[in-house]
Amino acid sequence: MKNNTIMSHVSMMYRQVHRFYDKKLAEYNIGSGQLSFLVCIHEHEGISMYELARLGHFDKATVTKGIRKLEEQEYIRVETDKADKRLRRLYTTEKALLIIEQLYDIRQEWNEILVDGLTPEEAAEAERLLEIMAQNAWRYMNERS
């Protein structure tokens, strides 16, 4: 096996998914970076920024920047938690609800592109292996910090 082959493939897929999402999301004035945040907020209405970062394995600065953009575009609203004023709770707006199904369709379209030519078993195995690799990466980086 050649050195860095896995990372070369992962890096290429990462760049291509961002190109794909940026093209598909341009009409909504959001980029690939905000897609995961918006879907996660929709699926966890009232989630805090800290919980969003933890759930999505994002650093706080990335979450703050993405949330700011979604708020500016009026896709989410940010409310201070009534019980703990330090927490900011995130909610999707009516504007976001109008496009949320299209966002799921865009994600599904990309997934279908990725597994084109694979059997259902191969696709499931690829997902299983990628999940293990992602967990390994997360665990390694968090045990070191």
N, CA, C and O of each residue as an XYZ file, in Angstrom:
580
protein
N       0.839     -1.184      0.000
C       0.000      0.000      0.000
C       0.885      1.249      0.000
O       1.823      1.355      0.790
N       0.585      2.170     -0.872
C       1.351      3.400     -0.952
C       1.098      4.260      0.287
O       0.018      4.221      0.877
N       2.108      5.030      0.665
C       1.960      5.944      1.796
C       0.881      6.981      1.511
O       0.788      7.512      0.404
N       0.079      7.257      2.513
C      -0.928      8.317      2.469
C      -2.035      8.105      1.436
O      -2.728      9.064      1.094
N      -2.222      6.916      0.941
C      -3.256      6.686     -0.061
C      -4.646      6.988      0.493
O      -5.449      7.638     -0.176
N      -4.933      6.526      1.698
C      -6.250      6.777      2.287
C      -6.474      8.279      2.411
O      -7.525      8.786      2.019
N      -5.497      8.987      2.950
C      -5.660     10.427      3.130
C      -5.781     11.163      1.800
O      -6.489     12.166      1.713
N      -5.115     10.689      0.790
C      -5.250     11.325     -0.527
C      -6.681     11.218     -1.025
O      -7.237     12.182     -1.551
N      -7.275     10.045     -0.857
C      -8.669      9.842     -1.294
C      -9.641     10.660     -0.444
O     -10.565     11.281     -0.967
N      -9.422     10.652      0.863
C     -10.300     11.410      1.763
C     -10.201     12.904      1.445
O     -11.217     13.597      1.389
N      -8.994     13.391      1.241
C      -8.790     14.795      0.926
C      -9.474     15.179     -0.381
O     -10.089     16.241     -0.474
N      -9.368     14.330     -1.373
C     -10.010     14.605     -2.657
C     -11.530     14.632     -2.497
O     -12.194     15.520     -3.031
N     -12.083     13.662     -1.762
C     -13.532     13.641     -1.541
C     -13.979     14.882     -0.771
O     -15.030     15.449     -1.068
N     -13.199     15.301      0.203
C     -13.510     16.490      0.993
C     -13.609     17.728      0.099
O     -14.553     18.509      0.210
N     -12.637     17.896     -0.776
C     -12.651     19.049     -1.683
C     -13.839     18.986     -2.639
O     -14.478     20.004     -2.907
N     -14.135     17.793     -3.150
C     -15.220     17.654     -4.119
C     -16.593     17.867     -3.475
O     -17.476     18.470     -4.085
N     -16.773     17.382     -2.261
C     -18.071     17.582     -1.601
C     -18.307     19.066     -1.356
O     -19.436     19.538     -1.486
N     -17.265     19.805     -1.006
C     -17.436     21.234     -0.806
C     -17.770     21.939     -2.115
O     -18.599     22.849     -2.132
N     -17.149     21.539     -3.189
C     -17.490     22.115     -4.502
C     -18.949     21.816     -4.851
O     -19.683     22.697     -5.298
N     -19.357     20.569     -4.642
C     -20.729     20.138     -4.936
C     -21.730     20.939     -4.104
O     -22.673     21.519     -4.643
N     -21.515     20.965     -2.782
C     -22.446     21.677     -1.901
C     -22.463     23.171     -2.194
O     -23.530     23.784     -2.223
N     -21.300     23.757     -2.411
C     -21.270     25.192     -2.685
C     -22.077     25.526     -3.943
O     -22.779     26.537     -3.977
N     -21.984     24.700     -4.955
C     -22.752     24.913     -6.191
C     -24.254     24.739     -5.929
O     -25.063     25.567     -6.348
N     -24.613     23.665     -5.240
C     -26.025     23.373     -4.979
C     -26.663     24.358     -4.000
O     -27.863     24.623     -4.079
N     -25.869     24.899     -3.081
C     -26.402     25.772     -2.035
C     -26.329     27.250     -2.376
O     -26.825     28.084     -1.618
N     -25.717     27.590     -3.508
C     -25.521     28.996     -3.872
C     -26.836     29.770     -3.894
O     -26.879     30.923     -3.466
N     -27.895     29.157     -4.382
C     -29.179     29.870     -4.467
C     -29.759     30.205     -3.095
O     -30.628     31.069     -2.982
N     -29.285     29.531     -2.062
C     -29.764     29.788     -0.698
C     -28.840     30.724      0.068
O     -29.098     31.039      1.230
N     -27.774     31.166     -0.568
C     -26.780     32.047      0.050
C     -26.134     31.450      1.292
O     -25.809     32.168      2.237
N     -25.953     30.146      1.286
C     -25.179     29.496      2.333
C     -24.164     28.592      1.654
O     -24.345     28.190      0.505
N     -23.114     28.283      2.362
C     -22.074     27.438      1.811
C     -22.079     26.066      2.453
O     -22.893     25.757      3.323
N     -21.152     25.267      1.998
C     -21.057     23.898      2.497
C     -20.816     23.868      4.001
O     -21.245     22.942      4.689
N     -20.125     24.889      4.507
C     -19.832     24.931      5.932
C     -21.054     25.071      6.807
O     -21.049     24.610      7.949
N     -22.098     25.693      6.305
C     -23.301     25.903      7.101
C     -24.318     24.765      6.993
O     -25.209     24.651      7.834
N     -24.190     23.928      5.970
C     -25.169     22.865      5.753
C     -25.308     21.953      6.971
O     -26.420     21.715      7.442
N     -24.200     21.449      7.475
C     -24.254     20.538      8.625
C     -24.858     21.207      9.842
O     -25.631     20.592     10.577
N     -24.506     22.475     10.057
C     -25.052     23.189     11.206
C     -26.564     23.328     11.099
O     -27.290     23.063     12.057
N     -27.031     23.745      9.931
C     -28.462     23.994      9.761
C     -29.269     22.711      9.931
O     -30.308     22.712     10.591
N     -28.801     21.634      9.346
C     -29.514     20.352      9.470
C     -29.497     19.886     10.929
O     -30.516     19.423     11.442
N     -28.373     20.005     11.584
C     -28.266     19.579     12.984
C     -29.185     20.414     13.882
O     -29.842     19.869     14.769
N     -29.234     21.718     13.661
C     -30.119     22.572     14.452
C     -31.568     22.180     14.206
O     -32.364     22.110     15.143
N     -31.909     21.925     12.952
C     -33.274     21.500     12.615
C     -33.628     20.201     13.352
O     -34.747     20.049     13.843
N     -32.690     19.286     13.424
C     -32.948     18.004     14.066
C     -32.875     18.064     15.595
O     -33.315     17.140     16.279
N     -32.317     19.156     16.125
C     -32.167     19.322     17.585
C     -32.538     20.756     17.973
O     -31.710     21.492     18.509
N     -33.771     21.144     17.705
C     -34.209     22.506     18.009
C     -33.894     22.849     19.463
O     -34.189     22.072     20.371
N     -33.296     24.013     19.672
C     -32.940     24.461     21.006
C     -31.558     24.007     21.453
O     -31.171     24.232     22.600
N     -30.815     23.372     20.560
C     -29.461     22.915     20.884
C     -28.596     24.135     21.206
O     -28.771     25.203     20.620
N     -27.674     23.965     22.129
C     -26.747     25.061     22.434
C     -25.579     25.008     21.451
O     -25.352     24.001     20.781
N     -24.856     26.100     21.384
C     -23.686     26.137     20.503
C     -22.646     25.117     20.964
O     -21.989     24.481     20.140
N     -22.501     24.964     22.267
C     -21.562     23.969     22.803
C     -21.978     22.561     22.388
O     -21.146     21.768     21.948
N     -23.266     22.253     22.528
C     -23.758     20.922     22.146
C     -23.589     20.679     20.653
O     -23.264     19.569     20.230
N     -23.809     21.714     19.863
C     -23.630     21.604     18.413
C     -22.177     21.283     18.075
O     -21.904     20.434     17.227
N     -21.259     21.958     18.734
C     -19.833     21.708     18.503
C     -19.476     20.279     18.895
O     -18.774     19.585     18.159
N     -19.954     19.846     20.040
C     -19.642     18.498     20.530
C     -20.265     17.429     19.629
O     -19.599     16.464     19.253
N     -21.528     17.601     19.289
C     -22.240     16.618     18.475
C     -21.624     16.465     17.087
O     -21.515     15.356     16.564
N     -21.224     17.591     16.499
C     -20.663     17.556     15.151
C     -19.157     17.463     15.095
O     -18.568     17.450     14.014
N     -18.522     17.396     16.272
C     -17.054     17.339     16.346
C     -16.418     18.560     15.685
O     -15.447     18.443     14.938
N     -16.985     19.739     15.974
C     -16.466     20.994     15.443
C     -15.797     21.773     16.563
O     -16.153     21.621     17.731
N     -14.823     22.612     16.206
C     -14.253     23.498     17.213
C     -15.191     24.696     17.384
O     -16.000     25.004     16.508
N     -15.062     25.360     18.529
C     -15.973     26.457     18.877
C     -15.917     27.605     17.880
O     -16.948     28.193     17.554
N     -14.724     27.929     17.392
C     -14.593     29.037     16.442
C     -15.345     28.749     15.143
O     -15.980     29.639     14.577
N     -15.273     27.511     14.677
C     -15.974     27.127     13.447
C     -17.483     27.247     13.635
O     -18.188     27.737     12.754
N     -17.972     26.796     14.787
C     -19.407     26.886     15.088
C     -19.832     28.347     15.150
O     -20.845     28.727     14.562
N     -19.066     29.163     15.855
C     -19.418     30.577     15.999
C     -19.524     31.259     14.640
O     -20.470     32.005     14.389
N     -18.564     31.006     13.775
C     -18.562     31.612     12.434
C     -19.760     31.121     11.609
O     -20.438     31.921     10.964
N     -20.017     29.815     11.632
C     -21.130     29.263     10.868
C     -22.483     29.748     11.368
O     -23.381     30.034     10.575
N     -22.623     29.838     12.679
C     -23.880     30.297     13.271
C     -24.120     31.760     12.922
O     -25.244     32.155     12.610
N     -23.069     32.554     12.974
C     -23.195     33.969     12.618
C     -23.731     34.110     11.192
O     -24.627     34.915     10.940
N     -23.180     33.328     10.265
C     -23.618     33.405      8.862
C     -25.085     32.975      8.716
O     -25.857     33.624      8.009
N     -25.464     31.882      9.384
C     -26.857     31.420      9.307
C     -27.824     32.428      9.928
O     -28.940     32.610      9.442
N     -27.390     33.072     10.994
C     -28.227     34.082     11.640
C     -28.371     35.304     10.728
O     -29.465     35.854     10.593
N     -27.272     35.727     10.105
C     -27.320     36.864      9.174
C     -28.256     36.583      8.011
O     -28.938     37.486      7.526
N     -28.291     35.322      7.558
C     -29.150     34.940      6.435
C     -30.582     34.633      6.888
O     -31.441     34.298      6.073
N     -30.827     34.753      8.199
C     -32.146     34.543      8.806
C     -32.655     33.113      8.679
O     -33.860     32.882      8.585
N     -31.714     32.141      8.677
C     -32.084     30.735      8.679
C     -32.229     30.201     10.108
O     -32.914     29.204     10.339
N     -31.583     30.870     11.054
C     -31.716     30.473     12.449
C     -31.917     31.713     13.305
O     -31.625     32.836     12.894
N     -32.423     31.476     14.504
C     -32.462     32.524     15.514
C     -31.732     32.002     16.743
O     -31.760     30.809     17.045
N     -31.088     32.909     17.433
C     -30.303     32.578     18.617
C     -30.981     33.223     19.810
O     -31.239     34.427     19.815
N     -31.268     32.413     20.827
C     -31.911     32.918     22.033
C     -31.065     32.571     23.245
O     -30.492     31.485     23.327
N     -30.993     33.493     24.173
C     -30.298     33.235     25.432
C     -31.172     32.308     26.274
O     -32.379     32.519     26.395
N     -30.555     31.290     26.848
C     -31.263     30.344     27.700
C     -31.790     31.078     28.931
O     -31.059     31.837     29.567
N     -33.054     30.850     29.262
C     -33.673     31.549     30.389
C     -33.074     31.117     31.730
O     -32.945     31.931     32.645
N     -32.712     29.849     31.844
C     -32.176     29.331     33.105
C     -30.679     29.602     33.264
O     -30.193     29.803     34.377
N     -29.961     29.608     32.155
C     -28.508     29.819     32.205
C     -28.143     30.840     31.129
O     -28.022     30.499     29.952
N     -27.971     32.068     31.537
C     -27.743     33.181     30.606
C     -26.473     33.032     29.777
O     -26.299     33.746     28.789
N     -25.589     32.124     30.156
C     -24.364     31.907     29.389
C     -24.619     31.099     28.125
O     -23.846     31.171     27.170
N     -25.706     30.327     28.120
C     -26.009     29.452     26.979
C     -26.818     30.188     25.925
O     -27.713     30.976     26.230
N     -26.476     29.905     24.674
C     -27.233     30.444     23.542
C     -27.880     29.268     22.831
O     -27.187     28.374     22.345
N     -29.191     29.265     22.770
C     -29.965     28.198     22.144
C     -30.246     28.557     20.689
O     -30.473     29.720     20.356
N     -30.226     27.532     19.823
C     -30.357     27.732     18.381
C     -31.648     27.100     17.870
O     -31.993     25.974     18.231
N     -32.351     27.844     17.026
C     -33.619     27.391     16.457
C     -33.673     27.739     14.979
O     -33.184     28.791     14.568
N     -34.264     26.865     14.181
C     -34.460     27.191     12.765
C     -35.646     28.133     12.628
O     -36.562     28.134     13.451
N     -35.609     28.928     11.580
C     -36.687     29.883     11.303
C     -37.606     29.306     10.221
O     -37.337     28.255      9.639
N     -38.683     30.023      9.979
C     -39.597     29.633      8.898
C     -38.857     29.596      7.557
O     -39.107     28.723      6.726
N     -37.956     30.540      7.359
C     -37.169     30.584      6.120
C     -36.381     29.290      5.944
O     -36.301     28.761      4.835
N     -35.802     28.778      7.017
C     -35.048     27.527      6.944
C     -35.975     26.354      6.650
O     -35.635     25.464      5.870
N     -37.133     26.357      7.270
C     -38.068     25.240      7.070
C     -38.511     25.132      5.618
O     -38.859     24.047      5.153
N     -38.501     26.253      4.899
C     -38.887     26.245      3.488
C     -37.879     25.507      2.612
O     -38.228     25.046      1.526
N     -36.628     25.390      3.073
C     -35.594     24.759      2.239
C     -35.043     23.465      2.827
O     -34.219     22.809      2.190
N     -35.472     23.089      4.009
C     -34.838     21.965      4.696
C     -34.939     20.660      3.899
O     -33.983     19.886      3.876
N     -36.062     20.406      3.254
C     -36.200     19.177      2.459
C     -35.227     19.172      1.287
O     -34.668     18.127      0.953
N     -35.018     20.325      0.660
C     -34.049     20.412     -0.424
C     -32.643     20.112      0.094
O     -31.842     19.496     -0.608
N     -32.345     20.543      1.311
C     -31.026     20.274      1.890
C     -30.816     18.781      2.100
O     -29.736     18.256      1.831
N     -31.853     18.099      2.581
C     -31.754     16.644      2.735
C     -31.585     15.974      1.375
O     -30.824     15.015      1.239
N     -32.294     16.478      0.373
C     -32.170     15.914     -0.979
C     -30.763     16.112     -1.542
O     -30.221     15.220     -2.195
N     -30.176     17.275     -1.290
C     -28.816     17.554     -1.766
C     -27.832     16.597     -1.106
O     -26.958     16.048     -1.776
N     -27.966     16.394      0.195
C     -27.076     15.456      0.890
C     -27.260     14.036      0.357
O     -26.283     13.311      0.172
N     -28.505     13.639      0.112
C     -28.767     12.301     -0.420
C     -28.195     12.135     -1.819
O     -27.664     11.078     -2.158
N     -28.303     13.183     -2.631
C     -27.740     13.136     -3.982
C     -26.231     12.895     -3.931
O     -25.707     12.085     -4.695
N     -25.530     13.595     -3.030
C     -24.084     13.406     -2.921
C     -23.767     11.992     -2.446
O     -22.835     11.363     -2.947
N     -24.528     11.498     -1.496
C     -24.299     10.131     -1.011
C     -24.460      9.116     -2.145
O     -23.681      8.169     -2.254
N     -25.466      9.321     -2.977
C     -25.681      8.418     -4.110
C     -24.528      8.507     -5.112
O     -24.138      7.498     -5.699
N     -23.995      9.681     -5.306
C     -22.828      9.840     -6.184
C     -21.656      9.039     -5.635
O     -20.964      8.344     -6.379
N     -21.437      9.141     -4.321
C     -20.307      8.440     -3.705
C     -20.411      6.925     -3.812
O     -19.398      6.254     -4.009
N     -21.605      6.378     -3.687
C     -21.745      4.916     -3.676
C     -22.119      4.345     -5.041
O     -22.406      3.154     -5.166
N     -22.115      5.197     -6.057
C     -22.424      4.722     -7.409
C     -21.484      3.571     -7.778
O     -20.264      3.695     -7.665
N     -22.051      2.477     -8.210
C     -21.264      1.325     -8.621
C     -20.965      0.347     -7.496
O     -20.420     -0.729     -7.741
N     -21.312      0.706     -6.271
C     -21.113     -0.210     -5.145
C     -22.390     -0.996     -4.885
O     -23.495     -0.492     -5.088
N     -22.227     -2.225     -4.439
C     -23.395     -2.982     -3.992
C     -23.849     -2.397     -2.658
O     -23.073     -1.700     -2.005
N     -25.076     -2.658     -2.241
C     -25.514     -2.184     -0.921
C     -24.588     -2.661      0.208
O     -24.346     -1.937      1.174
N     -24.083     -3.879      0.068
C     -23.174     -4.420      1.087
C     -21.850     -3.655      1.091
O     -21.309     -3.345      2.153
N     -21.332     -3.354     -0.100
C     -20.085     -2.595     -0.186
C     -20.260     -1.178      0.377
O     -19.385     -0.667      1.075
N     -21.388     -0.560      0.067
C     -21.660      0.781      0.585
C     -21.735      0.761      2.108
O     -21.190      1.643      2.772
N     -22.409     -0.241      2.658
C     -22.511     -0.364      4.117
C     -21.138     -0.595      4.745
O     -20.834     -0.035      5.797
N     -20.316     -1.413      4.106
C     -18.971     -1.689      4.627
C     -18.094     -0.438      4.546
O     -17.325     -0.161      5.467
N     -18.203      0.310      3.466
C     -17.443      1.548      3.336
C     -17.840      2.525      4.443
O     -16.979      3.159      5.054
N     -19.124      2.645      4.695
C     -19.597      3.539      5.760
C     -19.086      3.071      7.118
O     -18.663      3.887      7.938
N     -19.122      1.774      7.358
C     -18.644      1.225      8.628
C     -17.154      1.526      8.824
O     -16.742      1.939      9.908
N     -16.363      1.325      7.795
C     -14.933      1.566      7.890
C     -14.609      3.052      8.063
O     -13.732      3.412      8.848
N     -15.312      3.903      7.333
C     -15.088      5.338      7.472
C     -15.474      5.817      8.872
O     -14.817      6.695      9.432
N     -16.520      5.251      9.426
C     -16.921      5.614     10.786
C     -15.824      5.254     11.787
O     -15.517      6.041     12.683
N     -15.243      4.083     11.638
C     -14.147      3.671     12.524
C     -12.960      4.621     12.378
O     -12.377      5.043     13.377
N     -12.598      4.960     11.134
C     -11.477      5.873     10.911
C     -11.762      7.247     11.517
O     -10.875      7.852     12.118
N     -12.991      7.744     11.364
C     -13.343      9.043     11.934
C     -13.255      8.996     13.460
O     -12.764      9.936     14.086
N     -13.725      7.914     14.050
C     -13.633      7.765     15.508
C     -12.174      7.693     15.958
O     -11.809      8.279     16.978
N     -11.352      6.985     15.211
C      -9.924      6.912     15.536
C      -9.290      8.308     15.516
O      -8.527      8.664     16.414
N      -9.611      9.083     14.493
C      -9.052     10.426     14.368
C      -9.515     11.307     15.529
O      -8.715     12.018     16.137
N     -10.802     11.253     15.825
C     -11.351     12.065     16.914
C     -10.730     11.680     18.260
O     -10.315     12.540     19.036
N     -10.677     10.395     18.511
C     -10.117      9.910     19.784
C      -8.643     10.320     19.915
O      -8.223     10.797     20.969
N      -7.880     10.137     18.869
C      -6.448     10.480     18.910
C      -6.255     11.963     19.223
O      -5.466     12.322     20.098
N      -6.975     12.816     18.509
C      -6.795     14.248     18.700
C      -7.294     14.705     20.065
O      -6.725     15.631     20.644
N      -8.325     14.090     20.585
C      -8.850     14.513     21.881
C      -8.084     13.926     23.052
O      -8.107     14.493     24.144
N      -7.419     12.828     22.856
C      -6.575     12.283     23.916
C      -5.277     13.076     24.019
O      -4.624     13.053     25.062
N      -4.898     13.768     22.965
C      -3.653     14.534     22.944
C      -3.815     15.954     23.479
O      -2.833     16.617     23.812
N      -5.062     16.415     23.557
C      -5.245     17.814     23.983
C      -5.657     17.955     25.423
O      -5.843     19.071     25.906
